[in-house]
Amino acid sequence: MGLTLQSLIETAIRHRADAIELEYVPEGLEVIYMKGDIGLGGVVADRESIRAIISELVTRAKLERRSHGAFKWAHGGKEYKIRAEQYESFGESAFRLILKKPKQRA
């Protein structure tokens, strides 16, 4: 099983990232976890994983006809609001997921 949107978001939460940047590169999908001005990441090369990640992101954030959206994500007893933005980078779609501070779940 390859990477999923869930694994990307949960990695970001574990590392207390503020945002995740997703951008197509020749090798696959570059994933950068941002904390302030510092980013750390790698490349997802598995095409099936890339399609699944982007498809789930577009569906959850309702990006089919809009350039931005939001969705909620529950993890570790907390609920995170994630704002998703789609933009163009070198002629391809790129994405930025901004993680808002969590709220305690009831």
DSSP file (Angstrom, degrees, kcal/mol; ACC not computed):
  #  RESIDUE AA STRUCTURE BP1 BP2  ACC     N-H-->O    O-->H-N    N-H-->O    O-->H-N    TCO  KAPPA ALPHA  PHI   PSI    X-CA   Y-CA   Z-CA
    1    1 A M              0   0    0      0, 0.0     3,-0.1     0, 0.0     2,-0.0   0.000 360.0 360.0 360.0 134.3    0.0    0.0    0.0
    2    2 A G        -     0   0    0      1,-0.2     2,-0.1    42,-0.0    42,-0.0  -0.059 360.0 -58.3 -87.0-168.6    1.3    3.4   -0.9
    3    3 A L        -     0   0    0     43,-0.1     2,-0.3     4,-0.1    -1,-0.2  -0.362  52.9-161.9 -71.1 153.8    1.0    6.8    0.8
    4    4 A T     >  -     0   0    0     -3,-0.1     4,-2.0     1,-0.1     5,-0.2  -0.839  35.5-106.8-129.7 167.3   -2.5    8.2    1.4
    5    5 A L  H  > S+     0   0    0     -2,-0.3     4,-2.7     1,-0.2     5,-0.2   0.904 121.9  56.3 -59.3 -40.1   -3.9   11.6    2.1
    6    6 A Q  H  > S+     0   0    0      1,-0.2     4,-2.7     2,-0.2     5,-0.2   0.928 106.6  47.5 -58.0 -47.3   -4.5   10.3    5.7
    7    7 A S  H  > S+     0   0    0      1,-0.2     4,-1.8     2,-0.2    -1,-0.2   0.871 112.2  50.4 -65.7 -35.1   -0.8    9.4    6.1
    8    8 A L  H  X S+     0   0    0     -4,-2.0     4,-2.1     2,-0.2    -2,-0.2   0.937 113.9  44.1 -65.9 -46.0    0.3   12.8    4.8
    9    9 A I  H  X S+     0   0    0     -4,-2.7     4,-2.4     1,-0.2    -2,-0.2   0.915 113.7  49.7 -66.5 -42.8   -2.0   14.7    7.1
   10   10 A E  H  X S+     0   0    0     -4,-2.7     4,-2.4    -5,-0.2    -1,-0.2   0.849 109.6  51.8 -67.6 -32.9   -1.2   12.6   10.2
   11   11 A T  H  X S+     0   0    0     -4,-1.8     4,-2.0    -5,-0.2    -1,-0.2   0.919 110.1  49.8 -64.1 -43.7    2.6   13.0    9.5
   12   12 A A  H  <>S+     0   0    0     -4,-2.1     5,-2.9     1,-0.2    -2,-0.2   0.910 111.5  48.4 -61.4 -42.7    2.0   16.8    9.4
   13   13 A I  H ><5S+     0   0    0     -4,-2.4     3,-1.5     3,-0.2    -2,-0.2   0.931 109.8  51.7 -64.1 -46.2    0.1   16.7   12.7
   14   14 A R  H 3<5S+     0   0    0     -4,-2.4    -1,-0.2     1,-0.3    -2,-0.2   0.871 114.6  42.9 -57.7 -38.2    2.8   14.6   14.4
   15   15 A H  T 3<5S-     0   0    0     -4,-2.0    -1,-0.3    -5,-0.1    -2,-0.2   0.320 111.7-121.3 -92.9   8.0    5.5   17.0   13.3
   16   16 A R  T < 5 +     0   0    0     -3,-1.5    -3,-0.2    -4,-0.2    -2,-0.1   0.846  47.8 176.6  55.5  38.9    3.3   20.0   14.2
   17   17 A A      < -     0   0    0     -5,-2.9    18,-0.3    -6,-0.2    -1,-0.2  -0.401  31.3-149.8 -71.5 150.0    3.5   21.4   10.6
   18   18 A D  S    S+     0   0    0     16,-3.0    81,-2.5     1,-0.2     2,-0.3   0.730  76.4   0.7 -86.6 -27.7    1.5   24.5    9.7
   19   19 A A  E     -AB  34  98A   0     15,-1.6    15,-3.0    79,-0.2     2,-0.4  -0.981  56.4-136.9-157.4 161.0    1.0   23.4    6.1
   20   20 A I  E     -AB  33  97A   0     77,-2.3    77,-3.0    -2,-0.3     2,-0.5  -0.999  18.1-156.9-124.5 130.0    1.6   20.8    3.5
   21   21 A E  E     -AB  32  96A   0     11,-2.9    11,-2.5    -2,-0.4     2,-0.5  -0.923   7.1-169.6-107.2 131.8    2.7   21.7    0.0
   22   22 A L  E     +AB  31  95A   0     73,-3.1    73,-3.0    -2,-0.5     2,-0.4  -0.984  14.7 162.8-122.6 121.6    2.0   19.3   -2.9
   23   23 A E  E     -AB  30  94A   0      7,-2.2     7,-3.4    -2,-0.5     2,-0.2  -0.997  37.3-116.9-144.0 135.7    3.5   20.0   -6.3
   24   24 A Y  E     +A   29   0A   0     69,-0.7     5,-0.2    -2,-0.4    68,-0.1  -0.492  36.3 173.1 -69.9 136.5    4.1   17.8   -9.3
   25   25 A V  E >   -A   28   0A   0      3,-2.7     3,-1.7    -2,-0.2    -2,-0.0  -0.883  49.4 -96.0-133.0 165.3    7.8   17.3  -10.3
   26   26 A P  T 3  S+     0   0    0      0, 0.0     3,-0.1     0, 0.0    -2,-0.0   0.819 124.6  52.5 -54.5 -31.1    9.3   15.0  -13.0
   27   27 A E  T 3  S-     0   0    0      1,-0.1     2,-0.3    -3,-0.0    -3,-0.0   0.649 126.0 -87.0 -80.5 -14.9    9.9   12.3  -10.4
   28   28 A G  E <  S-A   25   0A   0     -3,-1.7    -3,-2.7    -5,-0.1     2,-0.5  -0.946  79.8 -11.4 150.5-127.3    6.3   12.3   -9.1
   29   29 A L  E     -AC  24  44A   0     15,-2.6    15,-3.0    -2,-0.3     2,-0.4  -0.957  57.2-143.9-117.5 117.0    4.6   14.4   -6.4
   30   30 A E  E     -AC  23  43A   0     -7,-3.4    -7,-2.2    -2,-0.5     2,-0.5  -0.666  14.9-164.6 -80.2 129.9    6.8   16.6   -4.1
   31   31 A V  E     -AC  22  42A   0     11,-3.2    11,-1.9    -2,-0.4     2,-0.5  -0.972   7.3-177.2-119.1 118.5    5.4   16.7   -0.6
   32   32 A I  E     -AC  21  41A   0    -11,-2.5   -11,-2.9    -2,-0.5     2,-0.6  -0.972  15.9-151.6-120.4 125.1    6.8   19.4    1.7
   33   33 A Y  E     -AC  20  40A   0      7,-3.1     7,-1.9    -2,-0.5     2,-0.4  -0.858  20.8-154.2 -93.3 120.8    5.8   19.8    5.4
   34   34 A M  E     +AC  19  39A   0    -15,-3.0   -16,-3.0    -2,-0.6   -15,-1.6  -0.815  22.5 175.9-103.8 134.6    6.1   23.5    6.4
   35   35 A K  E >  S- C   0  38A   0      3,-2.9     3,-1.9    -2,-0.4     2,-0.3  -0.914  73.3 -51.0-131.6 104.4    6.6   24.8    9.9
   36   36 A G  T 3  S-     0   0    0     -2,-0.4   -18,-0.1     1,-0.3   -17,-0.0  -0.523 122.3 -21.2  63.8-127.4    7.0   28.5    9.7
   37   37 A D  T 3  S+     0   0    0     -2,-0.3     2,-0.4    -3,-0.1    -1,-0.3   0.322 121.0  92.8 -94.4   6.7    9.6   29.3    7.0
   38   38 A I  E <   -C   35   0A   0     -3,-1.9    -3,-2.9     2,-0.0     2,-0.4  -0.866  53.3-172.8-108.4 134.1   11.2   25.8    7.2
   39   39 A G  E     +C   34   0A   0     -2,-0.4     2,-0.3    -5,-0.2    -5,-0.2  -0.954   7.7 178.3-126.9 146.2   10.1   22.9    5.0
   40   40 A L  E     +C   33   0A   0     -7,-1.9    -7,-3.1    -2,-0.4     2,-0.3  -0.995  26.9 108.3-143.3 136.4   11.0   19.2    4.9
   41   41 A G  E     -C   32   0A   0     -2,-0.3     2,-0.2    -9,-0.2    -9,-0.2  -0.913  38.2-134.8-174.8-157.3    9.7   16.6    2.6
   42   42 A G  E     -C   31   0A   0    -11,-1.9   -11,-3.2    -2,-0.3     2,-0.4  -0.850  33.1 -76.6-164.0-164.5   10.3   14.2   -0.2
   43   43 A V  E     -C   30   0A   0     -2,-0.2     2,-0.7   -13,-0.2   -13,-0.2  -0.955  22.1-146.0-121.4 132.7    8.8   12.8   -3.4
   44   44 A V  E     +C   29   0A   0    -15,-3.0   -15,-2.6    -2,-0.4   -42,-0.0  -0.874  20.3 177.3 -91.3 118.1    6.0   10.3   -3.8
   45   45 A A        +     0   0    0     -2,-0.7     2,-0.6   -17,-0.2    -1,-0.1   0.684  46.8 102.0 -97.2 -20.9    6.9    8.3   -7.0
   46   46 A D     >  -     0   0    0      1,-0.2     4,-2.2   -17,-0.1     3,-0.2  -0.537  58.2-157.7 -71.9 112.0    4.0    5.8   -7.0
   47   47 A R  H  > S+     0   0    0     -2,-0.6     4,-2.4     1,-0.2     5,-0.2   0.841  90.8  54.5 -61.7 -36.5    1.5    7.1   -9.6
   48   48 A E  H  > S+     0   0    0      2,-0.2     4,-2.2     1,-0.2    -1,-0.2   0.913 109.4  47.6 -64.9 -42.2   -1.4    5.1   -8.1
   49   49 A S  H  > S+     0   0    0      2,-0.2     4,-2.7     1,-0.2    -2,-0.2   0.907 110.7  52.4 -63.5 -42.0   -0.7    6.8   -4.7
   50   50 A I  H  X S+     0   0    0     -4,-2.2     4,-2.6     1,-0.2     5,-0.3   0.939 110.1  47.5 -60.3 -48.3   -0.5   10.2   -6.3
   51   51 A R  H  X S+     0   0    0     -4,-2.4     4,-2.5     1,-0.2    -1,-0.2   0.915 113.7  47.8 -59.8 -43.5   -3.9    9.7   -8.1
   52   52 A A  H  X S+     0   0    0     -4,-2.2     4,-2.4     2,-0.2     5,-0.2   0.912 112.6  48.6 -65.4 -43.0   -5.5    8.5   -4.9
   53   53 A I  H  X S+     0   0    0     -4,-2.7     4,-2.4     2,-0.2    -2,-0.2   0.953 116.2  41.7 -61.2 -52.0   -4.1   11.4   -2.8
   54   54 A I  H  X S+     0   0    0     -4,-2.6     4,-2.8     1,-0.2     5,-0.2   0.897 114.1  52.2 -66.7 -40.7   -5.1   14.1   -5.2
   55   55 A S  H  X S+     0   0    0     -4,-2.5     4,-2.2    -5,-0.3    -1,-0.2   0.932 112.4  44.8 -61.2 -46.8   -8.5   12.6   -5.9
   56   56 A E  H  X S+     0   0    0     -4,-2.4     4,-3.1    -5,-0.2     5,-0.3   0.907 113.8  50.6 -64.6 -41.3   -9.4   12.4   -2.2
   57   57 A L  H  X S+     0   0    0     -4,-2.4     4,-2.5    -5,-0.2    -2,-0.2   0.942 111.1  47.4 -61.0 -48.6   -8.1   15.9   -1.6
   58   58 A V  H  <>S+     0   0    0     -4,-2.8     5,-2.4     1,-0.2     4,-0.5   0.899 116.1  45.5 -60.9 -41.3  -10.2   17.4   -4.4
   59   59 A T  H ><5S+     0   0    0     -4,-2.2     3,-0.7    -5,-0.2    -2,-0.2   0.952 114.7  45.4 -67.9 -50.3  -13.3   15.5   -3.2
   60   60 A R  H 3<5S+     0   0    0     -4,-3.1    -2,-0.2     1,-0.2    10,-0.2   0.897 121.1  38.2 -61.9 -42.0  -12.9   16.4    0.5
   61   61 A A  T 3<5S-     0   0    0     -4,-2.5    -1,-0.2    -5,-0.3     9,-0.2   0.437 106.9-125.4 -90.5   0.3  -12.2   20.0   -0.1
   62   62 A K  T < 5 +     0   0    0     -3,-0.7     3,-0.4    -4,-0.5    -3,-0.2   0.933  55.1 153.1  56.0  50.6  -14.7   20.3   -3.0
   63   63 A L      < +     0   0    0     -5,-2.4    -4,-0.1    -6,-0.2    -1,-0.1   0.282  34.2 106.2 -93.1  10.3  -12.0   21.6   -5.4
   64   64 A E  S    S+     0   0    0     -6,-0.5    -1,-0.2     1,-0.2    -5,-0.1   0.881 103.5   7.3 -57.8 -38.8  -13.7   20.3   -8.6
   65   65 A R  S    S+     0   0    0     -3,-0.4     2,-0.3     0, 0.0    -1,-0.2   0.278 125.3  64.5-127.5   8.1  -14.9   23.8   -9.6
   66   66 A R        -     0   0    0     -4,-0.2     3,-0.1     1,-0.1     0, 0.0  -0.894  68.1-136.1-132.0 161.0  -13.1   26.1   -7.0
   67   67 A S  S    S+     0   0    0     -2,-0.3    19,-3.7     1,-0.1     2,-0.3   0.495  88.6  30.7 -94.8  -4.4   -9.6   26.9   -6.2
   68   68 A H  E     +D   85   0A   0     17,-0.3     2,-0.3    -6,-0.2    17,-0.2  -0.995  60.3 146.7-151.2 155.6  -10.0   26.7   -2.4
   69   69 A G  E     -D   84   0A   0     15,-2.3    15,-3.0    -2,-0.3     2,-0.3  -0.936  27.2-129.7-167.9-176.2  -12.1   24.8    0.1
   70   70 A A  E     +D   83   0A   0     -2,-0.3     2,-0.3    13,-0.3    13,-0.2  -0.985  16.3 178.8-149.1 156.0  -11.9   23.3    3.6
   71   71 A F  E     -D   82   0A   0     11,-2.1    11,-3.2    -2,-0.3     2,-0.3  -0.974  27.2-113.0-153.0 163.5  -12.6   20.1    5.4
   72   72 A K  E     -D   81   0A   0     -2,-0.3     2,-0.4     9,-0.2     9,-0.2  -0.746  22.7-166.1-102.7 149.5  -12.4   18.7    8.9
   73   73 A W  E     -D   80   0A   0      7,-2.7     7,-3.3    -2,-0.3     2,-0.4  -0.980   8.2-151.0-137.9 121.7  -10.0   16.0   10.1
   74   74 A A  E     +D   79   0A   0     -2,-0.4     2,-0.3     5,-0.2     5,-0.2  -0.791  28.0 154.9 -94.7 132.3  -10.3   14.1   13.4
   75   75 A H  E >   -D   78   0A   0      3,-2.7     3,-1.5    -2,-0.4    -2,-0.1  -0.926  62.7  -5.4-157.4 128.9   -7.0   12.8   14.9
   76   76 A G  T 3  S-     0   0    0     -2,-0.3     3,-0.1     1,-0.3    -2,-0.0   0.832 127.1 -53.2  59.9  36.0   -6.0   11.9   18.4
   77   77 A G  T 3  S+     0   0    0      1,-0.3    28,-2.1    27,-0.1     2,-0.3   0.582 119.6 102.1  76.6   8.7   -9.2   13.2   20.0
   78   78 A K  E <   -DE  75 104A   0     -3,-1.5    -3,-2.7    26,-0.2     2,-0.5  -0.896  64.7-136.3-123.5 154.5   -8.9   16.6   18.3
   79   79 A E  E     -DE  74 103A   0     24,-3.0    24,-2.3    -2,-0.3     2,-0.4  -0.952  19.1-163.2-114.1 123.1  -10.6   18.1   15.3
   80   80 A Y  E     -D   73   0A   0     -7,-3.3    -7,-2.7    -2,-0.5     2,-0.5  -0.816  11.7-144.1-102.9 140.8   -8.5   20.0   12.8
   81   81 A K  E     -D   72   0A   0     -2,-0.4    19,-2.8    19,-0.3     2,-0.5  -0.926  19.0-162.7-100.7 127.7   -9.8   22.3   10.1
   82   82 A I  E     -DF  71  99A   0    -11,-3.2   -11,-2.1    -2,-0.5     2,-0.5  -0.951   6.2-156.2-117.3 121.8   -7.8   22.1    7.0
   83   83 A R  E     -DF  70  98A   0     15,-2.5    15,-3.2    -2,-0.5     2,-0.4  -0.846  13.2-159.3 -95.7 127.5   -7.9   24.8    4.3
   84   84 A A  E     -DF  69  97A   0    -15,-3.0   -15,-2.3    -2,-0.5     2,-0.4  -0.910   8.3-172.5-112.0 134.4   -7.0   23.6    0.9
   85   85 A E  E     -DF  68  96A   0     11,-2.5    11,-2.3    -2,-0.4     2,-0.5  -0.983   7.8-158.6-125.3 136.6   -5.9   25.8   -2.0
   86   86 A Q  E     + F   0  95A   0    -19,-3.7     2,-0.3    -2,-0.4     9,-0.2  -0.955  23.4 159.5-113.1 132.7   -5.2   24.8   -5.6
   87   87 A Y  E     - F   0  94A   0      7,-2.5     7,-2.9    -2,-0.5     2,-0.4  -0.917  39.8 -98.1-144.6 169.7   -3.0   27.0   -7.7
   88   88 A E  E     + F   0  93A   0     -2,-0.3     2,-0.4     5,-0.2     5,-0.2  -0.777  32.5 177.8 -96.7 135.4   -1.0   26.7  -10.9
   89   89 A S  E >  S- F   0  92A   0      3,-3.1     3,-1.5    -2,-0.4   -65,-0.1  -0.944  74.7 -21.4-137.1 114.7    2.8   26.1  -10.8
   90   90 A F  T 3  S-     0   0    0     -2,-0.4     3,-0.1     1,-0.3    -1,-0.0   0.874 127.8 -50.6  53.0  41.8    4.7   25.7  -14.0
   91   91 A G  T 3  S+     0   0    0      1,-0.2     2,-0.3     0, 0.0    -1,-0.3   0.473 121.7  95.6  81.6   2.2    1.5   24.8  -15.9
   92   92 A E  E <  S- F   0  89A   0     -3,-1.5    -3,-3.1   -68,-0.1    -1,-0.2  -0.875  80.9 -98.1-123.0 156.3    0.4   22.1  -13.4
   93   93 A S  E     - F   0  88A   0     -2,-0.3   -69,-0.7    -5,-0.2     2,-0.3  -0.495  40.4-176.9 -69.7 140.2   -1.9   22.1  -10.5
   94   94 A A  E     -BF  23  87A   0     -7,-2.9    -7,-2.5    -2,-0.2     2,-0.4  -0.917   9.8-147.0-132.5 160.7   -0.3   22.4   -7.1
   95   95 A F  E     -BF  22  86A   0    -73,-3.0   -73,-3.1    -2,-0.3     2,-0.4  -0.966  10.6-164.7-135.7 146.8   -1.9   22.3   -3.7
   96   96 A R  E     -BF  21  85A   0    -11,-2.3   -11,-2.5    -2,-0.4     2,-0.6  -0.997   7.6-163.9-129.3 126.1   -1.4   23.9   -0.3
   97   97 A L  E     -BF  20  84A   0    -77,-3.0   -77,-2.3    -2,-0.4     2,-0.6  -0.955   6.5-160.6-110.7 120.7   -3.1   22.5    2.8
   98   98 A I  E     -BF  19  83A   0    -15,-3.2   -15,-2.5    -2,-0.6     2,-0.6  -0.901   8.8-146.5-105.7 121.1   -3.1   24.8    5.8
   99   99 A L  E     - F   0  82A   0    -81,-2.5   -17,-0.2    -2,-0.6     2,-0.2  -0.771  11.3-151.9 -92.0 120.1   -3.7   23.1    9.2
  100  100 A K        -     0   0    0    -19,-2.8   -19,-0.3    -2,-0.6   -81,-0.0  -0.549  36.9 -82.0 -85.8 154.5   -5.6   25.2   11.7
  101  101 A K        -     0   0    0     -2,-0.2   -20,-0.2   -21,-0.1    -1,-0.1  -0.275  57.6-109.9 -55.3 138.7   -5.2   24.8   15.4
  102  102 A P        -     0   0    0      0, 0.0     2,-0.4     0, 0.0   -22,-0.2  -0.282  20.5-142.5 -75.8 157.4   -7.3   21.8   16.6
  103  103 A K  E     -E   79   0A   0    -24,-2.3   -24,-3.0    -2,-0.0     2,-0.2  -0.904  30.0-104.2-111.6 146.1  -10.3   21.9   18.8
  104  104 A Q  E     -E   78   0A   0     -2,-0.4     2,-0.3   -26,-0.2   -26,-0.2  -0.486  37.1-125.8 -66.3 136.7  -11.0   19.3   21.5
  105  105 A R              0   0    0    -28,-2.1    -1,-0.1    -2,-0.2   -31,-0.0  -0.627 360.0 360.0 -83.5 144.9  -13.7   16.9   20.4
  106  106 A A              0   0    0     -2,-0.3    -1,-0.1   -28,-0.0   -28,-0.1   0.464 360.0 360.0 -74.6 360.0  -16.7   16.4   22.6
